[in-house]
Amino acid sequence: MLFDLGGTLDAPGIPWKDRLFRLYRAEGVVLAGNEFDAFFYRADDALVGAVPRGLSLRDTVQRLADGVSAALKVDDAELASRVATQFVDRATICARASARVLADLAGRYRLGVVSNFYGNLATVCNDLGLRPHLNVMVDSTDLGWTKPDPRLFRHALDALGVDPARAVFVGDSLSRDMAGARAVGMAHIWLVGDAAPLPDPCCPGDHVIRAVEDLRAILL
C-alpha cells in the first residue's frame, strides 16, 4: 500500500495550500483563493531542494509560512509563527490517528509514502510518528520527478518488490495521486474528506473515503 502524505496522512483530504489559506484568512488576511494560490506556489517552489534533509516539520512549515507572508507582503513575523504552529499542531493530531491505522495495516501489507516534497520527507514522516510503519518513503525532490509522473510510483513499488496489480494507492488528489496510480496500473482510493455530496470513484471498482480510518473497513 502506498500513501500520499500532505492532505492524506496529515489531514482529511485537505492539501497544505488550502489549509494555509484558511489559517491566513482566520488571521484576517483577506484575498481570493486563486490569488493566494500563486503566492503559495511561489513560496512552495522556493523550498524544493533548498532545505536540509534533517529539517523538521515545524521548521519546514515555518519557512513555508514565512515565504507566503513575504509574498503576501504581510510584515508580521508573529502572524506567520501562529499560522505555522496551528498548522503543525493540527497535522500532528491527524497524523497520530493515521499512524494507528498504519500500525494495523502493517500487519498485513507493506507500506510506503510517495510525496511531492522538499527533500526532507523522511524527517517529516519521523516527526509525525509515521516512519516506524513505512517500508519506503519516496520524495519527489530526491528523484527529480513529481506526481503524477508514473516513475515515482514505479520506484516505490520496485523498492517494495510489489507488482502494481497487487498494490493500491491512497491519496487526496485526482490529478496527482489517482492519475499517477492509474498510469502504472495500481488500484487507487480517493480521500475526499468532507466533500459533499460524496463523489463517484475515479475508476470503476475503486473506493472513495472520507478519512484514513475508513480503510479499516475496506482492507482489514
C-alpha positions, 0 to 999 in steps of 0.5 A: 500500500502506498500513501500520499502524505500532505492532505492524506496522512496529515489531514482529511483530504485537505492539501497544505495550500488550502489549509494555509489559506484558511489559517491566513484568512482566520488571521484576517488576511483577506484575498481570493483563493486563486490569488493566494494560490500563486503566492503559495506556489511561489513560496512552495517552489522556493523550498524544493531542494533548498532545505536540509534533509534533517529539517523538521516539520515545524521548521519546514512549515515555518519557512513555508509560512514565512515565504507566503507572508513575504509574498503576501507582503504581510510584515508580521513575523508573529502572524506567520509563527501562529499560522505555522504552529496551528498548522503543525499542531493540527497535522500532528493530531491527524497524523497520530490517528493515521499512524494507528491505522498504519500500525494495523495495516502493517500487519498485513501489507507493506507500506510506503509514502510517495510525496511531492516534497522538499527533500526532507520527507523522511524527517517529516514522516519521523516527526509525525510518528509515521516512519516506524510503519513505512517500508519506503518513503519516496520524495519527489525532490530526491528523484527529480520527478513529481506526481503524477509522473508514473516513475515515482510510483514505479520506484516505490513499488520496485523498492517494495518488490510489489507488482502494481496489480497487487498494490493500491494507492491512497491519496487526496488528489485526482490529478496527482495521486489517482492519475499517477496510480492509474498510469502504472496500473495500481488500484487507487482510493480517493480521500475526499474528506468532507466533500459533499455530496460524496463523489463517484470513484475515479475508476470503476471498482475503486473506493472513495473515503472520507478519512484514513480510518475508513480503510479499516473497513475496506482492507482489514 
